[in-house]
Amino acid sequence: MIARLGQLCGPANVLTGAEAERYGRDWRGQYPSSPLAVVRPGSTGEVSDILRLASQWQIPVIPQGGNSGLVGGTKADGGLIVSLERMNRIRAIDASGRTAAVDAGVIVEHLNTRLAELELRFPLAFGAQGSAMIGGVLSTNAGGANVLAHGMTRALCLGLEVVMPDGRVLDDMVALRKNNTGYDLKQLFIGAEGTLGIITGAVLTLTDLPAGRATALLAVNGFDEGLAVLNRLRRVAGNAIEAFEVMPARYLAQLRRSSAPVVPPFASDPALAILVELASSAPDDCAPRADGGVPLVNCLTDVLGDCIEDGLIGDALVAQTEGQRAGFWRLREIAPELTIGLTPVVAADVSVPLDRIGDFAEALDTALGEADADAPHWTVGHLGDGNLHVVVCPADKSPAHLGRIRAVIDDVTMRHAGSFSAEHGIGLQKLASMSRHKDPLALELMRRIKDALDPLGIMNPGKVVPL
Ligand SMILES: Cc1cc2nc3c(=O)[nH]c(=O)nc-3n(C[C@H](O)[C@H](O)[C@H](O)COP(=O)(O)OP(=O)(O)OC[C@H]3O[C@@H](n4cnc5c(N)ncnc54)[C@H](O)[C@@H]3O)c2cc1C
């Protein structure tokens, strides 16, 4: 097989042994694996040949992008990793139509560097954007900090090119915003975590690069107050609110305990710190007026001033420089790094309706205290989307105890009409949650879709849909 793959893609692009090792290491080190081999195709045609071969030989195939996924989606023991890293071509940019056609191996940040030259951007913003690839963010339907204004990756994709498990190529690379022609098949592959085929190309929607931003860090007494601030801002700033991120006191305390080179800028930490950011692409909103004031910044400070007067906010720091803004973001973006060295941890990624998030946070605190009083735990997340990342670090690292804690988090989430998987996907991590909480009919339909599209079951087997 190795020789045959070498003929297809060139021997230098088929890696085994020590050369393949790094592809078997996930970011958190929680799902190490030993792939049979790694193959690095350079074109859609090569991906097609690889899948034809894998079908013939019935070899498990695990697609891989930047390998920044957090749920074990690329674990590949004994399987063939197909790394998209060489397929990194920006095929075309239509600046007036605000679309880009790209290979699946283009790194999100690289795309944005190129787009910035045209004063455009692909508005997906998250901590791993320097390594995550377009195929990966589509396959996980990644979220991040700007979902409030731009939606998840699913909302940013117009067309897709997918190689099916039998090697045939589904060419749906359309750049149309309106296209009602039967079932929207691309949506099946978005969020499928590589279980239905390999995404090789995509047409993405773009937005204008912001002409300016207004960013502030708020000290707030609780979730209800935080949401009241968000709603007041919505009334005056609408879609200009790009981020509304939350860092509760337990998270700030963990940050202070850690060796992270970031310190919360509060004399005494509030119940919640909220990072809010407005952005506008209209130059008029962002240019200083005769009195030196910038309309976008004034819009933010006016609302914050009213909120302080009304007791919704204790304190507000408005970034005066790009450096201060970066410092505020660092406080939030360092969150995944706080778990390094503590693994295995229970890292959950849940969402609940906004009007229940305060009750949820309280109930979760109580339930986790009862489940393991000594285990440090904290939450941090995208408050505007009702999405909290929950981390619990118990001393007892046995799979049974970790599983019990995850079940506690899931149960509290489901009691509050939430989702046990908001944005990171299922992978291997949440298979038990799928079995426990997903509607049995939904699971049956997923299994039938999987059987129909991948009858031999070679695509990323054992992930997403429990058997
Ligand atoms: C520091 C940090 C911060 C993060 N922040 C966020 C966040 O805010 N929001 C968020 O949603 N996620 C976040 N993540 C998770 C992760 O970055 C995302 O899941 C990302 O979308 C994964 O992209 P990737 O290219 O690294 O995919 P990989 O990790 O390589 O793969 C992820 C899954 O997609 C499949 N896959 C990859 N490429 C393809 C393809 N071309 N065709 C078919 N299947 C494919 C894989 O088999 C796997 O199941 C974060 C991760 C880190 C490390």
The ligand as a Tripos MOL2 file, in Angstrom:
@<TRIPOS>MOLECULE
LIG
   53    58     1     0     0
SMALL
NO_CHARGES

@<TRIPOS>ATOM
      1 C1         -6.0650   27.1320   21.1950 C.3       1 LIG1
      2 C2         -7.3170   26.6130   20.5570 C.ar      1 LIG1
      3 C3         -8.4550   27.4170   20.5120 C.ar      1 LIG1
      4 C4         -9.6200   26.9410   19.8940 C.ar      1 LIG1
      5 N1        -10.7220   27.7490   19.8560 N.ar      1 LIG1
      6 C5        -11.8340   27.3270   19.2200 C.ar      1 LIG1
      7 C6        -12.9890   28.1660   19.1470 C.ar      1 LIG1
      8 O1        -13.0220   29.2660   19.6890 O.2       1 LIG1
      9 N2        -14.0590   27.7070   18.4620 N.ar      1 LIG1
     10 C7        -14.0700   26.4650   17.8590 C.ar      1 LIG1
     11 O2        -15.0730   26.0990   17.2400 O.2       1 LIG1
     12 N3        -13.0020   25.6450   17.9420 N.ar      1 LIG1
     13 C8        -11.8960   26.0320   18.5960 C.ar      1 LIG1
     14 N4        -10.8080   25.2040   18.6860 N.ar      1 LIG1
     15 C9        -10.8930   23.8400   18.1110 C.3       1 LIG1
     16 C10       -10.2890   23.6750   16.6960 C.3       1 LIG1
     17 O3         -9.3590   24.6540   16.4050 O.3       1 LIG1
     18 C11       -11.3740   23.6510   15.6460 C.3       1 LIG1
     19 O4        -12.1160   22.4680   15.8240 O.3       1 LIG1
     20 C12       -10.8710   23.7090   14.1950 C.3       1 LIG1
     21 O5        -11.9840   23.9050   13.3840 O.3       1 LIG1
     22 C13       -10.1390   22.4720   13.7280 C.3       1 LIG1
     23 O6         -9.5090   22.7390   12.4770 O.3       1 LIG1
     24 P1         -8.2520   21.8620   12.0140 P.3       1 LIG1
     25 O7         -7.8880   22.2480   10.6250 O.co2     1 LIG1
     26 O8         -7.1860   21.9350   13.0170 O.co2     1 LIG1
     27 O9         -8.9250   20.4050   11.9740 O.3       1 LIG1
     28 P2         -8.3530   19.0300   12.5300 P.3       1 LIG1
     29 O10        -8.1170   19.1090   13.9870 O.co2     1 LIG1
     30 O11        -7.2380   18.5650   11.6880 O.co2     1 LIG1
     31 O12        -9.6240   18.0880   12.2600 O.3       1 LIG1
     32 C14       -10.8270   18.2740   12.9520 C.3       1 LIG1
     33 C15       -11.8730   17.2710   12.4230 C.3       1 LIG1
     34 O13       -12.1960   17.5630   11.0690 O.3       1 LIG1
     35 C16       -11.8390   16.4800   10.1960 C.3       1 LIG1
     36 N5        -11.2420   17.0770    8.9970 N.ar      1 LIG1
     37 C17       -10.1750   17.9190    8.9380 C.ar      1 LIG1
     38 N6         -9.9760   18.3200    7.6680 N.ar      1 LIG1
     39 C18       -10.9230   17.7160    6.9110 C.ar      1 LIG1
     40 C19       -11.2420   17.7240    5.5200 C.ar      1 LIG1
     41 N7        -10.5410   18.4440    4.6470 N.pl3     1 LIG1
     42 N8        -12.2940   16.9760    5.0850 N.ar      1 LIG1
     43 C20       -13.0340   16.2320    5.9620 C.ar      1 LIG1
     44 N9        -12.7660   16.1790    7.2810 N.ar      1 LIG1
     45 C21       -11.7320   16.9260    7.7530 C.ar      1 LIG1
     46 C22       -10.8810   15.6210   10.9920 C.3       1 LIG1
     47 O14       -10.9240   14.2600   10.5930 O.3       1 LIG1
     48 C23       -11.3810   15.8290   12.4180 C.3       1 LIG1
     49 O15       -12.4620   14.9780   12.6720 O.3       1 LIG1
     50 C24        -9.6430   25.6390   19.3230 C.ar      1 LIG1
     51 C25        -8.4960   24.8400   19.3820 C.ar      1 LIG1
     52 C26        -7.3520   25.3080   19.9960 C.ar      1 LIG1
     53 C27        -6.1480   24.4220   20.0100 C.3       1 LIG1
@<TRIPOS>BOND
     1     1     2 1
     2     2     3 ar
     3     2    52 ar
     4     3     4 ar
     5     4     5 ar
     6     4    50 ar
     7     5     6 ar
     8     6     7 ar
     9     6    13 1
    10     7     8 2
    11     7     9 ar
    12     9    10 ar
    13    10    11 2
    14    10    12 ar
    15    12    13 ar
    16    13    14 ar
    17    14    15 1
    18    14    50 ar
    19    15    16 1
    20    16    17 1
    21    16    18 1
    22    18    19 1
    23    18    20 1
    24    20    21 1
    25    20    22 1
    26    22    23 1
    27    23    24 1
    28    24    25 2
    29    24    26 1
    30    24    27 1
    31    27    28 1
    32    28    29 2
    33    28    30 1
    34    28    31 1
    35    31    32 1
    36    32    33 1
    37    33    34 1
    38    33    48 1
    39    34    35 1
    40    35    36 1
    41    35    46 1
    42    36    37 ar
    43    36    45 ar
    44    37    38 ar
    45    38    39 ar
    46    39    40 ar
    47    39    45 ar
    48    40    41 1
    49    40    42 ar
    50    42    43 ar
    51    43    44 ar
    52    44    45 ar
    53    46    47 1
    54    46    48 1
    55    48    49 1
    56    50    51 ar
    57    51    52 ar
    58    52    53 1
@<TRIPOS>SUBSTRUCTURE
     1 LIG1         1 GROUP 0 **** ****
